[in-house]
Amino acid sequence: FPTRRSSDLPAARDRIFGQSQVLKGLPVEQQALISRQFQGFNQLPVDRRWPVGQELVRLHRMPQEERAARLESEDFAARYSPAEQQILKDLALNLPPEYPLAGR
């Protein structure tokens, strides 16, 4: 397993703090949905986390119209299981634009 360098820790800590600050401003129901879906993401098989995470970053960067089209596309349905699709849809549609995702 790769180990974290001590120089990585401040950046990770800052990202987590930024994430929590952004979520505090959301309605409680939306916060709960996001939390559940991140838990679902973390429970995905290890080999699925990378492609699902990369898709989430791409979706998060897209303009709203492009994101909606991607979520309804045949390619999206073919690439991801129903559970993965739900995680991606819920997060892509509920995370605020300023939410700091890793890989952004």
KOLKEGU-868794 format. One record per residue (C-alpha): x, y, z; residue in one letter; residue number from 1. Coordinates in steps of 0.25 Angstrom, whole numbers, plus 5000, padded with zeros to 4 digits. Each point is the difference from the previous one (the first is absolute). Example, Ala and Ser with C-alpha at 12.3 -4.5 7.8 and 13.67 -1.06 7.14 Angstrom:
// KOLKEGU-868794
<x=5049	y=4982	z=5031	residuo=A	num=1>
<x=5006	y=5014	z=4998	residuo=S	num=2>
// end
This chain:
// KOLKEGU-868794
<x=5000	y=5000	z=5000	residuo=F	num=1>
<x=5005	y=5014	z=4997	residuo=P	num=2>
<x=5003	y=5008	z=5012	residuo=T	num=3>
<x=4997	y=5015	z=5002	residuo=R	num=4>
<x=5011	y=5009	z=5001	residuo=R	num=5>
<x=4999	y=5010	z=5011	residuo=S	num=6>
<x=5000	y=5011	z=4989	residuo=S	num=7>
<x=4987	y=4994	z=4995	residuo=D	num=8>
<x=4993	y=5002	z=5013	residuo=L	num=9>
<x=4998	y=5015	z=5001	residuo=P	num=10>
<x=4993	y=4999	z=4986	residuo=A	num=11>
<x=4991	y=4989	z=5003	residuo=A	num=12>
<x=4996	y=5007	z=5013	residuo=R	num=13>
<x=4997	y=5013	z=4993	residuo=D	num=14>
<x=4992	y=4992	z=4990	residuo=R	num=15>
<x=4992	y=4993	z=5010	residuo=I	num=16>
<x=4998	y=5013	z=5008	residuo=F	num=17>
<x=4995	y=5007	z=4987	residuo=G	num=18>
<x=4991	y=4989	z=4997	residuo=Q	num=19>
<x=4993	y=5001	z=5014	residuo=S	num=20>
<x=4999	y=5015	z=4999	residuo=Q	num=21>
<x=4993	y=4999	z=4987	residuo=V	num=22>
<x=4990	y=4989	z=5004	residuo=L	num=23>
<x=4996	y=5008	z=5013	residuo=K	num=24>
<x=4993	y=5010	z=4992	residuo=G	num=25>
<x=4991	y=4989	z=4993	residuo=L	num=26>
<x=4986	y=4995	z=5006	residuo=P	num=27>
<x=5001	y=4988	z=5009	residuo=V	num=28>
<x=4993	y=4991	z=4991	residuo=E	num=29>
<x=5010	y=5003	z=4989	residuo=Q	num=30>
<x=5012	y=4999	z=5009	residuo=Q	num=31>
<x=4995	y=4986	z=5004	residuo=A	num=32>
<x=4998	y=4996	z=4985	residuo=L	num=33>
<x=5014	y=5004	z=4997	residuo=I	num=34>
<x=5006	y=4993	z=5012	residuo=S	num=35>
<x=4992	y=4987	z=4997	residuo=R	num=36>
<x=5005	y=5000	z=4986	residuo=Q	num=37>
<x=5014	y=5002	z=5004	residuo=F	num=38>
<x=4999	y=4989	z=5009	residuo=Q	num=39>
<x=4994	y=4992	z=4988	residuo=G	num=40>
<x=5012	y=5004	z=4992	residuo=F	num=41>
<x=5010	y=4995	z=5011	residuo=N	num=42>
<x=4993	y=4987	z=5000	residuo=Q	num=43>
<x=5002	y=4997	z=4985	residuo=L	num=44>
<x=5010	y=4990	z=4996	residuo=P	num=45>
<x=5014	y=5006	z=5000	residuo=V	num=46>
<x=5001	y=4998	z=4985	residuo=D	num=47>
<x=4987	y=5008	z=4997	residuo=R	num=48>
<x=5004	y=5012	z=5009	residuo=R	num=49>
<x=5010	y=5006	z=4990	residuo=W	num=50>
<x=4991	y=5000	z=4988	residuo=P	num=51>
<x=4988	y=5005	z=5008	residuo=V	num=52>
<x=5008	y=5010	z=5007	residuo=G	num=53>
<x=5006	y=5005	z=4987	residuo=Q	num=54>
<x=4986	y=5001	z=4994	residuo=E	num=55>
<x=4995	y=5008	z=5012	residuo=L	num=56>
<x=5011	y=5010	z=4998	residuo=V	num=57>
<x=4996	y=5001	z=4985	residuo=R	num=58>
<x=4986	y=5002	z=5003	residuo=L	num=59>
<x=5003	y=5010	z=5011	residuo=H	num=60>
<x=5008	y=5009	z=4990	residuo=R	num=61>
<x=4989	y=4999	z=4989	residuo=M	num=62>
<x=4989	y=5011	z=4998	residuo=P	num=63>
<x=4987	y=4996	z=5005	residuo=Q	num=64>
<x=4994	y=4997	z=4986	residuo=E	num=65>
<x=5012	y=4991	z=4996	residuo=E	num=66>
<x=4999	y=4993	z=5013	residuo=R	num=67>
<x=4986	y=4997	z=4999	residuo=A	num=68>
<x=5002	y=4994	z=4986	residuo=A	num=69>
<x=5012	y=4992	z=5005	residuo=R	num=70>
<x=4991	y=4994	z=5011	residuo=L	num=71>
<x=4989	y=4996	z=4990	residuo=E	num=72>
<x=5010	y=4994	z=4990	residuo=S	num=73>
<x=5001	y=4986	z=4995	residuo=E	num=74>
<x=5015	y=5000	z=5003	residuo=D	num=75>
<x=4998	y=5004	z=5014	residuo=F	num=76>
<x=4989	y=4989	z=5002	residuo=A	num=77>
<x=5010	y=4990	z=4994	residuo=A	num=78>
<x=5012	y=5004	z=5008	residuo=R	num=79>
<x=4994	y=5000	z=5014	residuo=Y	num=80>
<x=4992	y=4991	z=5008	residuo=S	num=81>
<x=4986	y=5005	z=5005	residuo=P	num=82>
<x=5006	y=5002	z=5014	residuo=A	num=83>
<x=5012	y=5008	z=4994	residuo=E	num=84>
<x=4991	y=5008	z=4991	residuo=Q	num=85>
<x=4991	y=5004	z=5012	residuo=Q	num=86>
<x=5013	y=5004	z=5008	residuo=I	num=87>
<x=5005	y=5008	z=4988	residuo=L	num=88>
<x=4986	y=5007	z=4997	residuo=K	num=89>
<x=4998	y=5003	z=5015	residuo=D	num=90>
<x=5014	y=5006	z=5002	residuo=L	num=91>
<x=5000	y=5007	z=4986	residuo=A	num=92>
<x=4987	y=5007	z=5002	residuo=L	num=93>
<x=5001	y=5003	z=5015	residuo=N	num=94>
<x=5015	y=5004	z=5002	residuo=L	num=95>
<x=5001	y=5015	z=5000	residuo=P	num=96>
<x=5009	y=5005	z=4988	residuo=P	num=97>
<x=5011	y=5005	z=5010	residuo=E	num=98>
<x=5001	y=4987	z=5007	residuo=Y	num=99>
<x=5015	y=4996	z=5000	residuo=P	num=100>
<x=5001	y=4986	z=4994	residuo=L	num=101>
<x=5013	y=4993	z=5000	residuo=A	num=102>
<x=5006	y=5000	z=4986	residuo=G	num=103>
<x=4994	y=5013	z=4996	residuo=R	num=104>
// end
